[in-house]
Amino acid sequence: MIKYLLFCLVLFYSCSPNAYQKTQKIQNKKIDSLKNELSIKTEITIYDSLQQALDVQYIPTVNFGLRKPNFVIIHHTAQDSVGQTIKTFSLSRTQVSAHYLISQSGKIIHLLNNNLRAWHAGAAQWGNVTDINSCSIGIELDNNGLTPFAPKQINSLLTLLKSLKIAYKIPTKNFIGHADIAPMRKNDPSIFFPWKLLSDNGFGLWYDSADVMPPTDFDFENALRRIGYDTSNLNAAIVAFKLHFVQIDVLPTLFNWDKCVLWNVYKKY
Ligand SMILES: [Zn+2]
């Protein structure tokens, strides 16, 4: 009985509008400090090779707006519940966040204004882009990495992606996963993630057929790099590619099927 009452109390608290008053206050304070940063006009000093400050004048233009996200990065939380992830994102010491979290029942939780920089990518690279956080929206799916993604969760994801793609004119090929941009560190979203379904809906690329072998002089490393993968650790890049496009195995070897898939995907870039 006591356990039941406690459960009701926790449920009531987490559903009440005041439950996140404290984190809202911290978020507002941080936004205020960003506003202060924006109001500094003459802060930038440029030095020449003799360490002499150049004469830089600030003359305000009247035409500007906020910078916009151009990528969407999909993650699985690798945690056991939505509550656990919200807690992680509510503690300053964790230094991690995302713009959205989607529960297994399909509920979308918006954590940060899309125009602000969430901390979800970490050290990452895609093509020549090395500051992924600055140009992306991060979406976390409540999933521990060991189980398939719930259909309702994927449906909500597709709806959210559609609105983001339209709002920010995000290119189809710029919907990618955390493992794609951080192959040495990350493996999310897992092998269960339905990348083909996403591609069928206009989010990310997928191969048309895998029945044509590439030419004998096909440079696999160059192909991976052309798609966007950081190939400084080639084995890790192969694993990341297979996690996304093959999903049968994630061994760091390109078998014939994998080579055909890579050849087909490569030709789209
Ligand atoms: Zn991640």
Boltz pocket constraint, residues with backbone or C-beta under 6 A from the ligand:
constraints:
  - pocket:
      binder: B
      contacts: [[A, 74], [A, 75], [A, 76], [A, 120], [A, 178], [A, 186], [A, 188]]
      max_distance: 6.0
